[in-house]
Amino acid sequence: MNLFSEEMRRNPYPAYDQLRSAAPLLYQPSKDFWMIFDYENVKRALADHETFSSAIPAPPWFIFFDPPRHTKLRALINRAFTPAVIASLEPRIRGLARMLVDQTIERGAMDLAMDFSVPLPMMVIAEMLGIPVADRARLSGWADNLLTLSHDLLGGQAAINAVAEYSAATAEMSEYLKGLIEDCRKAPRDDLLTRLDAAEVGGERLGHAEILGFFQLLLIGGTETTTNLINNAILCFIEHPEQLARLRERMELLPSAIEEVLRYRSPLQWMPRKIRREVQMHGQTIPAGKTVLAVIGSANCDPKIFPNAGKFDIARDPNPHIAFGHGIHFCLGAPLARLEARVALAELLERVKDFRLASDAPWEPRKPLQVLGPSRLPIRFEPGKRLAGNGESAAMGSRAVVAACPPCGS
């Protein structure tokens, strides 16, 4: 089976169920890597950094570093990416979400991805970083180039193109970032980039390459996961109308519903690791130096851990999913993704009624091979009213942001 075909990437779960039972550890000879499908060993691969190294041939992002370098960088970034900073964003996120819904609410139709779930996290990240409104369209172009980097796994021309696009985008971003940092130093602002540049632990600060790496990681990780989480939530609700009705009756279940979406349709499907030393697993031997893909999407549907794993249950408890990873590499942006999804879905469910897919055609998967979610998701719904003029200053002040952001389709 081709685990990277469009059909498989739309719905990998029947294959996961089969492989977890028959081949929970699978070697792919054509690409020379191993895949792990069961919960226990995926969790081990994510957490046991002494055996499963994160230092793979990849961009110089701190998620691909091992201790002690990873420890130092994460500590520095934590100084700027605090819970208080994340919590303070909620009113702004709500204003942006409301404004995006306003743009389509009277039509009774939208492309959920292009009109809402793609531009929302991109605008949030742009504002967090202090990117001038006039420059924000550039972020989308860079993100598109960075998103193809996972195609390096396929080899051949696809890999050559992916690396070339990444290199070109990195060179442009590096020069742009130098100018932004110079501006921050001349006139410090209350934004994430200023805090990153000033962060210090034990007399050490982040260098330009390290800030650039986090800039790229935040642009991708801080947007792609949230986009897919929102899209996948709406797909789950459409496929399971009884759970949507349950949620509408008890909106206090929204946080739990989000956790179930993270488990049931994990936005990030797998993470790569490099074997430091020979590993015995499921009666097989993984030689040192080999690449392993820890398949998070399969682990989160392992019936040994999740009773009725194939059932979408918005009140599932306990729900020990590992959608955001596990161990020292647990996703730094998880609180932001959860906050954005909670605010965005509350806004959608309050104002968009009787939503359904606008087409029976299979949706096209997003560019990165390791994510689950549609690149476009046209839906129809019962038309509502705009909320413009209701005193939501955050929404009214952000129209220029949308105008500069191509993914929203404006």
Secondary structure by P-SEA (a helix, b strand, c coil): cccccccccccaaaaaaaaaacccccccccccbbbbccaaaaaaaacccccccccccccccccccccaaaaaaaaaaaaaacaaaaaaaaaaaaaaaaaaaaacccccccccccccaaaaaaaaaaaaacccccaaaaaaaaaaaaaaccccccccaaaaaaaaaaaaaaaaaaaaaaaaaaaaaacccccaaaaaaacccccccccaaaaaaaaaaaaccccaaaaaaaaaaaaaaaacaaaaaaaaacccaaaaaaaaaaaacccccbbbbbbccccccccccccccbbbbccaaaaaacccccccccccccccccccccccccccccccaaaaaaaaaaaaaaaaaacccccccccccbbbbccccccccccbbbbbccbbbbcccccaaaaaacaaaaaacccccc
